[in-house]
Amino acid sequence: MIEGLAHPTAADQIVLRYDSAGGFVPPEVLAARVPFFTLYGDGRIVFVRTTAQPSNGDISVGQPVRTAKLSEAQIQSLLQFALDDGGLAIARDSYMNPMIADAPTAVFTINADNDSKVVSAMGLGHDQQPGPDAAVLQRLANLAERLSDFDHGGSLASDPYVPTAYRGVLTDATGLVGVKVREWPWPDLKPSDFTLPKDPNVYQQATRTLTADEAAALKVDGYENGVAGGVWVRGKDGKAYSLVIRPLLPDETS
């Protein structure tokens, strides 16, 4: 029995997450984005370590994704911080920022104390104007700062996160010139095995779940952390595609 704040306890249940949505960046970057921090019910955390942008020639690979295990006492301390000092207990669902049109939106998810909540704050920490929401937004900014650098640059013992699967994302790159186009890396897959969204109003990127071996077939150093751009492949249909891969987290299946 959990003493303190109640929370989910399964290994694939989200207790606390800090993610980002939108922003004026290429669609491939959005597709490759990994939540900054996730705490699961069994105490496992998966987080992105803040470092200088990794360099792999012209290929953009993700920052290191790490994992560790928190004790129940550490979980309770973090949840208390998130709800109180971090403002989630009193925050409403959405905060818009009319001063910024192209900034990403901070998204917090918490399932604790017999309640579930998702809080979104556009342009959090950027040009925030004085007003009735200023105090709560400052608390949310403090929470974002803590979760976006959870191990303080490596001071917390952690291990590399090893995904069991990845999300592959193909975008039609017909007409693209001046880039190196690789041969299709998968003998048993074809572009049509990647599924386009059914909604025609959604940006048309085709996705498929890839095994660890299929992701490794790209032969890109650092692919385990995701590939956000710089890889183009020629499909068996003769078309050129931009290829992105993103590691799937314990709560994700596709």
C-alpha positions as CSV (number, residue, x, y, z in Angstrom):
1,M,0.0,0.0,0.0
2,I,1.3,3.4,-1.0
3,E,1.8,5.9,1.8
4,G,1.4,9.5,0.9
5,L,0.0,10.7,-2.5
6,A,-1.7,7.8,-4.3
7,H,-0.5,7.2,-7.9
8,P,-0.5,4.4,-10.5
9,T,1.9,1.6,-9.9
10,A,2.2,-0.2,-13.3
11,A,5.4,0.0,-15.3
12,D,3.6,1.5,-18.3
13,Q,1.4,3.9,-16.5
14,I,2.4,7.6,-16.6
15,V,2.6,9.3,-13.2
16,L,4.3,12.5,-14.3
17,R,5.4,13.7,-17.7
18,Y,6.8,16.9,-19.1
19,D,6.5,17.2,-22.9
20,S,6.5,19.8,-25.6
21,A,4.2,20.3,-28.5
22,G,4.2,22.5,-31.6
23,G,6.6,25.3,-32.2
24,F,8.1,26.8,-35.4
25,V,10.3,23.9,-36.3
26,P,10.5,21.4,-39.3
27,P,7.9,18.6,-39.2
28,E,10.7,16.1,-38.9
29,V,11.8,17.6,-35.7
30,L,8.3,17.5,-34.3
31,A,8.0,13.8,-35.3
32,A,11.3,12.9,-33.6
33,R,10.6,14.8,-30.3
34,V,10.8,12.7,-27.1
35,P,9.2,13.9,-23.9
36,F,11.7,15.6,-21.6
37,F,10.8,13.5,-18.6
38,T,8.4,10.7,-17.7
39,L,7.9,9.0,-14.3
40,Y,6.1,5.6,-14.5
41,G,4.2,3.8,-11.8
42,D,7.0,1.4,-10.8
43,G,9.4,4.3,-10.2
44,R,11.2,4.1,-13.5
45,I,12.0,7.4,-15.1
46,V,12.9,8.1,-18.7
47,F,14.4,11.5,-19.5
48,V,16.3,13.4,-22.0
49,R,19.7,14.6,-20.8
50,T,20.4,18.2,-21.7
51,T,23.6,18.4,-23.7
52,A,25.1,20.2,-26.6
53,Q,23.4,19.1,-29.8
54,P,25.0,15.8,-30.8
55,S,26.9,15.9,-34.0
56,N,26.9,13.2,-36.6
57,G,27.9,15.0,-39.8
58,D,24.8,16.2,-41.6
59,I,22.5,13.9,-39.6
60,S,20.6,15.2,-36.6
61,V,20.4,12.7,-33.8
62,G,18.6,13.1,-30.6
63,Q,20.1,14.1,-27.2
64,P,20.8,11.2,-24.9
65,V,17.8,9.4,-23.5
66,R,18.5,8.0,-20.0
67,T,16.6,5.9,-17.5
68,A,16.8,5.3,-13.7
69,K,14.6,4.1,-10.9
70,L,13.3,6.3,-8.1
71,S,12.4,5.0,-4.6
72,E,8.8,5.5,-3.3
73,A,10.2,8.3,-1.1
74,Q,11.7,10.0,-4.1
75,I,8.4,9.6,-6.0
76,Q,6.5,11.2,-3.2
77,S,8.9,14.1,-2.9
78,L,8.8,14.8,-6.7
79,L,5.0,14.6,-6.8
80,Q,4.7,17.0,-3.9
81,F,7.0,19.4,-5.6
82,A,5.1,19.1,-8.9
83,L,1.7,19.7,-7.3
84,D,2.8,22.5,-4.9
85,D,5.9,24.4,-5.9
86,G,5.3,23.3,-9.5
87,G,1.8,24.7,-9.5
88,L,0.0,21.6,-11.0
89,A,-2.5,21.4,-8.1
90,I,-3.9,24.8,-8.9
91,A,-3.2,25.2,-12.6
92,R,-6.0,25.2,-15.1
93,D,-5.9,23.1,-18.3
94,S,-4.6,25.7,-20.7
95,Y,-2.7,28.9,-20.8
96,M,-2.3,30.9,-24.1
97,N,0.4,33.4,-24.7
98,P,-0.8,36.1,-27.2
99,M,2.7,37.6,-27.3
100,I,4.3,34.6,-29.0
101,A,2.9,32.8,-32.0
102,D,5.6,30.3,-32.9
103,A,6.9,29.1,-29.5
104,P,6.3,25.5,-28.4
105,T,3.7,24.6,-25.8
106,A,4.8,23.0,-22.5
107,V,2.6,20.0,-21.7
108,F,2.5,18.5,-18.2
109,T,0.6,15.3,-17.4
110,I,0.1,14.1,-13.8
111,N,-1.8,11.2,-12.3
112,A,-1.6,11.5,-8.6
113,D,-3.6,12.1,-5.4
114,N,-6.6,10.4,-7.0
115,D,-6.7,13.0,-9.8
116,S,-5.5,13.2,-13.4
117,K,-4.7,16.4,-15.2
118,V,-3.0,17.7,-18.4
119,V,-1.8,21.3,-18.3
120,S,-0.6,23.1,-21.4
121,A,1.2,26.5,-21.3
122,M,2.1,28.1,-24.6
123,G,5.5,29.8,-24.7
124,L,6.2,29.0,-21.1
125,G,9.0,31.2,-19.7
126,H,9.1,33.5,-22.8
127,D,7.9,37.1,-22.5
128,Q,5.3,36.4,-19.9
129,Q,3.2,39.4,-19.2
130,P,2.2,40.4,-15.6
131,G,-1.3,39.4,-14.8
132,P,-3.4,37.0,-12.6
133,D,-1.8,33.9,-14.1
134,A,1.8,35.1,-13.6
135,A,2.4,33.3,-10.3
136,V,1.1,30.0,-11.5
137,L,3.1,30.3,-14.8
138,Q,6.3,31.0,-12.8
139,R,5.7,27.8,-10.8
140,L,5.1,25.8,-14.0
141,A,8.3,27.3,-15.5
142,N,10.2,26.2,-12.3
143,L,8.8,22.7,-12.8
144,A,9.8,22.7,-16.4
145,E,13.3,23.7,-15.5
146,R,13.7,20.9,-13.0
147,L,12.3,18.2,-15.2
148,S,14.1,19.3,-18.4
149,D,17.5,18.8,-16.6
150,F,16.5,16.1,-14.1
151,D,19.9,14.7,-13.6
152,H,21.7,18.1,-13.4
153,G,24.0,17.2,-16.3
154,G,24.8,13.7,-15.1
155,S,24.9,14.0,-11.3
156,L,22.1,11.4,-11.0
157,A,23.2,7.8,-11.7
158,S,21.4,6.6,-14.8
159,D,21.7,4.2,-17.7
160,P,21.1,4.7,-21.4
161,Y,17.5,4.0,-22.3
162,V,17.4,1.0,-24.6
163,P,14.1,1.0,-26.7
164,T,12.5,-2.2,-27.7
165,A,10.8,-0.5,-30.7
166,Y,10.8,2.7,-32.6
167,R,8.4,4.9,-34.6
168,G,9.6,5.3,-38.2
169,V,8.3,8.4,-40.1
170,L,8.4,8.8,-43.8
171,T,7.8,12.2,-45.6
172,D,7.7,12.5,-49.3
173,A,10.8,14.3,-50.5
174,T,10.1,14.3,-54.2
175,G,12.0,17.1,-55.9
176,L,14.6,17.5,-53.2
177,V,18.0,18.2,-54.6
178,G,21.5,18.5,-53.2
179,V,21.3,15.8,-50.6
180,K,22.7,12.3,-50.3
181,V,19.9,9.7,-50.9
182,R,20.5,6.3,-49.4
183,E,19.3,3.0,-50.6
184,W,16.2,1.6,-48.9
185,P,17.5,-0.2,-45.8
186,W,14.8,-2.9,-45.3
187,P,14.5,-5.8,-47.7
188,D,11.2,-6.9,-46.1
189,L,9.5,-3.5,-45.9
190,K,8.3,-1.1,-48.6
191,P,7.0,2.5,-48.3
192,S,3.4,1.4,-48.5
193,D,3.9,-0.5,-45.2
194,F,4.1,3.0,-43.6
195,T,0.6,4.3,-42.8
196,L,-0.5,7.8,-43.7
197,P,-2.9,9.6,-41.4
198,K,-6.6,9.2,-42.3
199,D,-7.3,12.9,-41.7
200,P,-6.4,14.8,-44.9
201,N,-6.0,18.0,-42.9
202,V,-3.1,16.6,-40.9
203,Y,0.4,16.9,-42.3
204,Q,1.0,13.8,-44.3
205,Q,3.8,11.8,-42.7
206,A,3.5,8.0,-42.9
207,T,4.4,6.0,-39.8
208,R,5.3,2.4,-38.9
209,T,6.5,0.7,-35.7
210,L,10.1,-0.5,-36.3
211,T,11.9,-3.2,-34.4
212,A,15.2,-2.5,-32.8
213,D,16.9,-4.5,-35.6
214,E,15.1,-2.5,-38.3
215,A,16.1,0.8,-36.7
216,A,19.7,-0.4,-36.5
217,A,19.6,-1.2,-40.2
218,L,19.9,2.6,-40.8
219,K,23.6,2.4,-39.7
220,V,23.5,5.8,-38.0
221,D,25.6,6.3,-34.9
222,G,23.4,7.4,-32.0
223,Y,20.1,6.2,-33.6
224,E,19.0,4.8,-30.3
225,N,18.2,8.4,-29.2
226,G,16.3,9.1,-32.4
227,V,17.0,10.6,-35.8
228,A,15.4,14.0,-36.4
229,G,16.7,14.7,-39.9
230,G,19.4,14.4,-42.4
231,V,18.5,10.9,-43.6
232,W,16.9,10.5,-47.0
233,V,16.1,7.1,-48.6
234,R,14.9,6.0,-52.0
235,G,12.0,3.6,-51.7
236,K,11.3,0.6,-53.7
237,D,8.7,2.7,-55.5
238,G,11.6,4.9,-56.8
239,K,10.5,8.0,-54.7
240,A,12.8,9.8,-52.3
241,Y,11.7,10.1,-48.7
242,S,12.9,11.9,-45.6
243,L,13.2,9.4,-42.8
244,V,12.9,10.0,-39.1
245,I,12.9,7.5,-36.2
246,R,11.9,8.1,-32.6
247,P,12.4,5.7,-29.7
248,L,9.1,4.4,-28.2
249,L,8.7,4.8,-24.5
250,P,7.3,2.2,-22.1
251,D,3.7,3.5,-22.4
252,E,3.8,3.6,-26.2
253,T,3.1,0.8,-28.7
254,S,3.3,2.7,-32.0
